[in-house]
Amino acid sequence: MSVIASEVLHKTIWYPTILGILVVLFAVALFCGSIYVLLATNLGARLGFLIAFTALSGFMVVLTLLWLTTGSPLNTLRGRLPEWKVLEVVDDTAAAKTSEVRNVEDVGRSVGDAQAADIKAAVDARLVVQQEIPAGEPLAADANEFAKFQEVTEYKVQQTFEIGGSEPNPLDLEITHEPLYAVVQFCELEDLSLPFYVAPPNDPPCSEDTANSGFMVLERDLGSVRVPPLVAFGASSILFVLGLLFLHWRERDEQEAEKRAGTSLTPANA
């Protein structure tokens, strides 16, 4: 019910902004505050805080390590997903602003069916006009920048090429990737005006009008899925080490104080 309600309620500054902040603050206060109160009543305020702080940071180290190494289906901390981003649409690849794809038809690689389907999904999202949903989020300013068709059935993809890309080997101190580009040749379909009882051909012909035909240039965005959990893991590890150091220094101080107290109570030699 909460999921359905979140879809139909009108979003305001109270929901979900202020309400979301309050939920997080109260959750932290209940989860961390209750443990701290229990430790403070038994060990003292300072030592209880150090133990609660160190335990929480250690828990965050384990949790962020799980986020970093596993693909959790939950809405955990993560960055952008990999996707294909459209750079431009041109009539001829030789006139493309992206110099790397100007000779893609000669030196480019043909992609497999699975990869071609992934690229076509990105092409459909930008070549087809997007309609704004009345109760949904407003469209971005450049949502229909490359749109040429009203339906996906008005055009077809003729060829899909790839060029560039790399597989860096960290053992050879190779960290960054070379940009991977894809070039999709598309054409507007001829209006056959077939009767409703006649099936369309499997390979419909392209229209002779080339105004809505051309090449779409895309670049692979590798995303940053594991960057936020990696940063959180590093920060949690630093806090965990600091908590352990503070506990160690406190123990050393207490040992030194007990040693000085024991020395002062020892009677002097005659």
Steps between C-alpha positions, in 0.01 A plus 500: 500500500785737576641446151162575342455806719842634404395490136170684540580757768594846381865556582568811710779636719351297788475175299749360430770756594432595862332170583794306356751701707296446818475126438879474461569710812258302718633169365857598586393626843315177582763264358812674630358695793346201675830307483693802629263551795536133597881518484520838673304377801739207548840634385472874528418767246846530338592133483146411393520753217836365382374141495173594327688713245754227424233230474290711264796581276600131495144406403515758219829349377334159464184648346681717244725207411187300416370791289833512321535130421143385438215609276229557758145533362418748776526873458848520649760771457621489139588726212391534139425188298686442170311633199537619142495877458409659168756750376362603160295403196662558160418429137850363434760367743772691317336824619471391865639729769634193678820439308537140627196379302561666164637179348292259705346340191848389389674410828208458741387170650158349440323425828308190602125476534496548878722807488307639202173465694652689795613780271165511319321557831705817545432598138123452544502717811648795308365462144135463607317807630443478875163616631474666839284312750257737680554347846865407446835673505549777241713418199857620482573800280691285248267196515392541136821651366559211255139385462388441139215247524173458687520119524777240498327331205573799275870417459743212513865449586708389204847458652665537837875553539734534796840664514746568779477359850760312702544246779763648733713263705566635852812280519649714222398821681218553251210664680298712259293376206518628146165644383269250330281636221208350311361618168148399397381544144122545484248584231138604480270223379291534188127538563359187335137568600416130520148373581449400863482130410836501316809439711786746448820366343777370727747748353303813406667726244649835589346819370681689227463815706828530690397794719420267789783253436857513612747387764474531877827520694500370859766476770505238774475650846649244739319660791615513860306220667771408753650844562261611782531170694879515452510852648272390785721194563812718516339753735359226725839327514671822607242561773528138617879523528471831688251344741737210567789742555297709746409187697863387496627841617237508776608158620868605499411815699311293756795259533739791552268652760474168688880464489553848643238438766665171600844666518375779724342253744823294537682590831841659461807291585664574832 
